[in-house]
Amino acid sequence: MGFHEIAGALCRSLTAKKDGPSLYDVCDPVLLGTHGGDAHLGKFYRTALGNPALRPLLRRTGLPALKDPARLAALRAALVAARDEATPDWAAIGAPVAELMDDLDISHPAPPAVAAPARAPAMAEIDKVIRTTGAHLLRSFGKNGFIPTYAAFNLLGDADMGGREMLMALTGLNARGYKNSTLLFSLARVFIAHSPARALINPPWRGIAEPMWEPVQIRHRSAYYDAFFTEALLGFVETGLASSDQATVARRAISEMVAFCLKTSAEEVPSHDGSTVKVITALAPGRHPRFSRFFAQIKQDLGFGIYVPDCDTTACAFSAATQAGSDDPILEQPLLDFYRGYQVRSGANEPVVTVPLNDHIDYEGGVVTWIDNLNGDRPYGNDLDPTLNLDILEVSFRNLARWKVIETPQRLETVHRIIAFQKNLVESGAFKNPRSHIYYLPELYSAYFGRCYAAFVALPLAAQRVIDPENVFALIRARVLGYVTGELIAHEMNAFDAALALMALAHLGAEVSTFTPALHCIVQSLSEGGRHGPYKAYEWNKMKTPTRILVGGPEVTSAFVLMGLALARKRMATS
């Protein structure tokens, strides 16, 4: 979006003709000042929605539907109930907001089809990008003492979150602060969707993964991110393109990141057999997440005070440590025994999925996301993401002998049931639907399946036959390759899309000729990041509640570009 477009959208927002009550006409009488009840609701409103930056953009956006006095009164009464009642009826409170969300008109990107480039870039150009992205990661590590990732809010929200899904979240989330923020963000989305400010908050972009808006990015550190930065630096060293000094720094960074994952971020949680297990938390305690003081306070004000461990961070941290050759005793724990307790069995524990935003897919055999801590906290309720389940399979394959998976019937059954879950998802075609994924996009599912498939085919053939007697992995490979070659790379991509496409193609053994569109996109996009790095920040993963929160960063894009190119280069060298 150029300067003139930004200026035009800003001018239209500030001078729009108001038609009906605005967000502030609705909320100020109820949520400004001291009213008693739950103080967090008012604090959230003032911090996130009533702040001096957003108020001028939305103060002239009115909703004609709220000129009806009865509807306006019902909406305000719902806010009062959310503020004052000790045990609110969240379904009733959310109903007036859900009605207003019927015409949000938000859709997923639909990139245009493009012709494939005539030829792939020269190997020298590919090597240049690998060296550039590897140097970027090491430079960032040297400057910060870690490799940062960023979070950014998109206040227009997620295309998959309509009124129905918002009500699911209000009734399925546990923490009251998280319910408060979901309610108010959802209400704000209605006004933003009808405002000229929409063009500023959610400008169009190239490709599928959403670029992250620079002015509001929250820098932080997590074991989940360190796990993937570890894999990227392992790939950089393996290419042989790192200098001797760079390889030394990369190994030190890998060692420190593995320690951050397995020691700093570890915590004990109750297992379903009464024992305790060490797992990996999304955000380590104290100073370790590296939030600035300013954003640490905002995080508290917005209702994100409690973080609990999750199955995905645990799986990816264990996998990265295994790849790095760690012998930490924590890796001896057979995670499959623990995950089994979080695995959905139809008719038995299906209600464990309390926020079923993707309820069009069959959860049978899948493992849910969030892990109860020792205090029994579960602020986000629970959901189920397909990509997370690929990560559980991948780490299980890497630790097959250590965990005696084949020799232990219960562990093998847990793996078989996750594979059956993935088979149902892919056979139905649902893996290509963004709504099927809670935290990721279909293109990332494809790349992570490639990563999982590579760990599977590295196993002895006898082990492969026991794990996958019905050749499900061959079926999924064919469907994922069909999506990547027939849809993803056949349309306009950005550098992050292209990196994920390359990861999938290279891991899944696609013809080297299919790499060309992705390679071309990556090479042509080099330097797009300006002073921040070789590439822009794009959506790696997301939260759909309380609004669309994107996670990524320039370093993240560099890491995935590096991983994709390292894999492609290895295949190209042997073809």
N, C-alpha and C positions, 0 to 999 in steps of 0.2 A: 504494500500500500504506500503510494508516494505521498510527498508533502501536501500536494494540492488536494488529494483525496482525503487525507487526514484533516486538513483545515476545513474542507467542505462539510465533512461529517460533524466536526466539532461545532461549526457555525449553526448547522441545522439542529443540533441537540440543544444549543443554548437559546435558540429563537423559535423553537417549534410552538405551534398553536396547541394549547392544552385543551384536551377534550375528556373531561372526567377527572376524578380524584387521582393524585399521584401516589407513589409508594409512600411518600412522606406525609401526605394528607391522611393516609390510612394508619400509619404506624406512629407518627409523632405523639398523638394524644394518648397512646397506650404505652409506648415504650421509652419515651423521653421522660426524664425526671424520676422521682422516687415514688414507686407505687406499691412497694412490698412484694411479697411472693418470691419467685425465683429470680434472683438478681442477674443471673447469667444471661437471660434472654435480652434484657435491656442493654447489658454490656456488649453482647454480640452485635446487636443492632447498631449501636453507636460506633463500634470499631469497624465492622465490615461493610455496613450499608449506609449509615448516616454520616459517614466521614466527609470532610470538606472536599476531597477529590472527586467522589462519586456523586454527591448531592447536586452540584450544578448540572451534571450531565443528565440526570433523571428527573429533576424537579418539574420540568415542563411536560413530562410524559404522563398522560392520564389514560385511564381505561374507561371507555364508554359504558362497559358493563356495570361499573361501580357507581354510575349515576342513579342506579336503582337503589333507593334508600334501604330496602330490605337486604339486598346483597351486601352492601357496605356494612350494615349493622351486624350481619352474620359473620362477616370476615373479622371485624373488630372483636366480636364476642369470642371468636375462636382464639384470637391472640391473647385476650384477657384470660381465658381458661388455661392456655399454655403457660401464662405468666403466674397465675395465682393458685391453681389447683395442685394439691399435694401429689395426687396420682391421676394425671390427666388422661382423658379418653383420646388418645392420639388419632385414632381413625376419624372420630367426629371433628377434632380440631383441624385435621388436614383436608377434610372434605371440601370446604369453600375454596381452598387454594387449588385442589385437584381440578375443580370445575373450571377455574380460570386457565388451567394449563392445556386445555383441549386444542388450542390453536397456536401452539408455540412455533410451528413450522421450522423445525431444526432437523437437518438430515446429515447423513454421513457424506464424506467427500465422494465424488464420482469423477475421477480424473479422465480426461479424454484419451482415446486410443492414439498411439503414435507409431510411426514406422520404425522398425529396428535399424540401428546404425549399420553401415555397410561393413565395417571391420572393427575389431577390438583395439583398444589402445596398445601401444608398444609396451613391452615388459619394463622398459626404463621408466615410463610414466607411472606404471603400477608401483614399481619399487620406490619412486619418489614419494608417492602418497603414503606408502607404508612407513618410510623413514620420517616423513613429516608428522604423521599421526602418533607414531611411537615417541618421537621427541616431544610432542605436545603433552602427552600423558606424563612423561618423566619430568618435564619442566614444571608442570602443575604440582606434581608430588613434591618436588624440591622447594617450590615456593610456599606451599601450604602445609606440608607435612602429611598430607593425605591427598587423594584425588576427589574433588568435590562434585556433588550433584545438586540439582536445583529443583525446587517445586514452584509452580506458578498456577494461579487461579484463572479459569475461564468462566466468568460469571454468567455467560449465556447458558452454560450447563451442557449436559451430554444428550445426544440425540436419542438415546435409548431410555431416558428418564422422563416419562410422561407422568400424568397424574396418578395412574394406577401404581407405577413403580415407586413414586414418592410416598404413597400410602404404605407400600410394603416396607420401605425404609423406616418410616415413622413408627410402625408397629413392631418391626423386627430388630432395630438397633436397641442397645441397652442403655448406654450413657445418656442422661438427660441433656447434657450440653450438646451432644452430637445430634440428638433429635431437634433441639432448638435451632442449631445451625442449618440443618436440613430443611426445616420448615421455612425459615426466613430466606435462605438462599433460593428456595423454590418459588417463593412469592416474588422475590426480586427478579427472577428469570422472566416472569410474565411481563413485567414492565420493560425490561431490557429488550425482550423480543419485539416489542411494539415501539421502540424508541429509535431515533436516528443514531443514538450512541451505539446501537448494535454493530454498526459498521466499524467502529473503533475497537470495540471489545472483542469482536470475532471476525476479523477481516479474512477474505478468501486466501487460500494458499495452494502451493503446488504439491501434488502427490497425495499420500494418504496420512502419514504421521504428521500431526499438527505441530507447526513451529511454536516455540514458547515465547510469549510476549516479554520483552526485555525489562520494562520498568518494574515489574513486580515478580521478582524471582527470589526465592528463599534458599540460600546455600546451606547444605547440611551433609552429614555423613551417615552411612548405614552399612551394616554388614552385607546386605543384599547387593549394594553397589560395589563394595570392595571385592566381592566374589567374582563379579564379571570383569572388573579391572584386572584382577589377578589372571583370569583366563586370557585377556587381551595381551598382557605383558608376557605371559608364557608363549603366546603365539608370535610376538615380536622377536623374542630371543630365538625361537625355533627357526624363523626365516633366515637367520644368519646376516640380516641387514643391519642389526644393531652394532654399533662400534663396541670395542672392548670396554670402554668406560660406561657406555649406555647399558650394556649387559650386566655389569656389576651393580649399577644403580637399580636396574629392573629387578634383579634378584633380591636386593635389599628391600625394595618396595613390596615385592611379593611376600617376603617373609613377614614384614610388618603388617600387611593387610590380612594374611592368614591368622596372625596372632590377634588382630582386632576382631576377626570373625569368631574364632574359637575360644578366646579367653575374655576379652573385654565385653563382647556382646552375648556371652553365654549366661543363661540363668536356669535354675532348676524349676521344673513344673511337675504337677502330679500326673502320673500315667494312669491308665484305666485298670491296671491290675493292683493299684495301691502303692506302687513304688514311685520314685521320683526319677526324672530323666533330665539331662541337660540338653536344652535346645537353644536356638539363636533368636534373639529379639530383633525386631525391626529397627528400633532406636535404642541404643545403649543408654544407660543412665548418666546423669550428671553432665559434665562438660563434653562428653565424648561425641555427641552428634554435631558439635561445632556450630550450633546456631549462634548468630549474633545476639547480644543482650536484647536488642529491639525486637527481633523476630521471636525470641524465646518467650517474651511477654505476650506478644500477639498470639502465639500458639496457645498459650494458656487462656487468653481472653476468648478465643474462638472455639474453645471446648475440646482441644486436642491434648488434654493434660495427661491422659493415661495411654501408654502404648503397651501392647502385649505381644508375645512372640507369635510367629506365624510359620506355617509348614513350609512355605516357599523359601523364605530366608534361610531356614534351617537346612533344607535340601541343597540349595545352591552354595551355601557356605561349606557344607561337608564335601560337596563335589569339588569345589575349587581347591580346598585343602588337600583332598586326595590327589588331584592332578599335580599339585605342587610338591607331592611327596612327603606331606606331613605325617608324623607318627604320633600325634597328640592322642592321648588315651580316650578323648571324647569320641573319636571316630570308631572306637570299638563297639559303641552302642548300636545294636541293630535297629535302626530307625523304623523299619517296617513293623516291628512289634508295637511301637508307639502310634504310628500312623493308622494302624488297624482300628484303633479305638475311635478315630475321627473319620472312618470310612462309612459311607452311606449304605445302608441295607434297606431296600424297599420294604415299607410296612413296619420296619422295626424302629429305626432311629432317624427316619427321613426328616422329622421336624428339627433336626440339628441345623438344617439350612433355614435360618430365620429371615434372611433377606434374599428371597429367590428371584432376583432381577432377571435371571436367564431361565425361567421355569419352563420354557419350551423345550429344553433338553432333558434327557433322562439322567438323573443324578446317580442311579444305581452303580455302585463300585467306585465312585469318585471320592476323593478325600477333601474335606472342607479346609478353609484357609486359616482361621484364627485359633490359637492355642490358649486355653485358660491358664492364667498364672497361679502362683501359690495361694493368692488371696481369692481366687475364683472369679477375677474380673474378666468380663467379656464385653467391652464397650461397644464393639461394632457388631454385636450379634454374631452371625456367621453366614458365609456365602460359599460358593463352590466355583472354582475357575479351572477350565480344562488345561491351560498351559502349566499351571502349578502342578498338575498331576503328571505332566511330562517330566518335570524336574524331579519328581519323586522316583519315577522309573529310571531316569538317567543316573541318579546317585546310587540307586540300588544295583544297577548293572556295574558301575565302577567298583562297588564294594561287594560283589556277588560272593566271592570266596570268603572275605573277611566276615561277612554276616551270615554265612552258611545258608543262603537263600534257598538253593535247590534242595539242600538236605533237611530243611525245616518246613514241614507241610503248611503250617499257618502262614509263614512268610511267602511261600510260593503262591498260595491261594490269594493273598493280598495283591501280589503282582498281577496274577491272572485277572483279578476283578478290575483292576485299574486299566489293564489292556482292553478288557471287554467294554469298559466305559468309553475309552477312546474309539474303539471300533464303532459303537453305536453313534457317536458324535460325527465321525467322518462319513460313515455310510449314509447318514441322513443328509449330508451336505451342510449341516449346521456349523461346522468349523469355519466356513467362509462368511458367516453372518456375524458382524461386529457385536450384535446383541448377545451372542452366546458367550462372550468373554467379559469377565468382570473387570479385570485390570489390564488387559492387553488388547491388541488388534490381531486380526487373522494373519497378517503378514508376520507378526512376531511368533504366533503359534507355529507357523510354517518353519521359521528359522529354528525354534526350540525343538520342534519335532526332528529336524535335521540333526541337531546336537544329540538328542536322545537316540536316534537311529544309529549314529556313528558309534556311540557307546555300546549299543546292542550288537552291531556286526563285528565289533572288536572282540566279542566273546568267542570261546571255542564253539564249533558247530554243534556239538552235542548239547552244550548249555543252551544255545539258541533254540534248539528243537524242544527242549523241556519248557522253556519260558514261553515260547510261541508256537505250540503244536499246530495251530490253524493258519499260520502264515498271515497273521493280522498286520504285522509290520510291513509286509510287501503290499498289502491292500492300501494301507494308509500312505505309504511312500508314493504309490501311483496317484492317489487322489491329491496329495499335497503338491506333487510335481505338476499335475494338471492345472492346479490353481495358480502356481507361481509362473509357469510358462504361458498359460493361456489367458491369464487375467492380470496378475501383478506387473510383470515386466512388459506386457503388451500395451500398458497405459503409461501415462506420464508419471514419473517418480521424482522424489527428492532423494538426497544422498542417504538418508536413513532408511527409506524404503529399499533403495538399491543394495545397501549393506545387508539387510535382512534377506533379500532375495538371493544374494550371493551365498550367504551362509547355508540357506536351504539347498540351493542347487549343488554346491560343492559337497556338502555332507551326504546328499542323497544320490550322488554319482550321476548327475545329469551330464549330458553331452557338453563339452567345453564350449561349443559354439553358442550355447544358450546363455553363457555368461556375458555376452557382448553388451546388451542394453544396460545392465547394471554397472559393468565396468566403465562404460562410456559416461553414464550419469555421474559416477563418483569422481572420475578424473576431471570432467568438465565443471563440477561444482567446487573443486578445491579453491580455497581462499574466500569462499562465500561468508565465512564467519568473521571476517575483518579482524579487529584487534582482540577478539575473544578466543580465536583459534582457527584451525583450518576450515571448520564447518560450523553451521548454525546449531543451535539447540533445538531438538525435536522431541516429540512425545515418545518416550520409551514405555512407560506404564502410566496408569491413571487411577484415580478414585472417581467413581461416579457420584458418590455422596460425600459430603453434603452438597457439593456442586462438582463440576468437572475440575479436578486438580491434576495437572500434568506433572510428571517427573522426567527429567532428562538433563541435558546440559551440553555445552560444546565438547567437554571431555567424554561424555557418553557417546556422542556421535563419532568422535575420533576412535573410541574403543571398538565400536561395532564396525566401522569402516575398516579398521586394522584387522579385526578378526575375519571379516568377509574376504578381504584381499589376501590375507595370509593363506586361507583355505583355497581360494581360487588359484593363487600362484603355485601352490603345491601340486594341484591337479594339472595345471597347464604345463608345468615342467616335466610331468611324466606322461603326457598324452602324445 
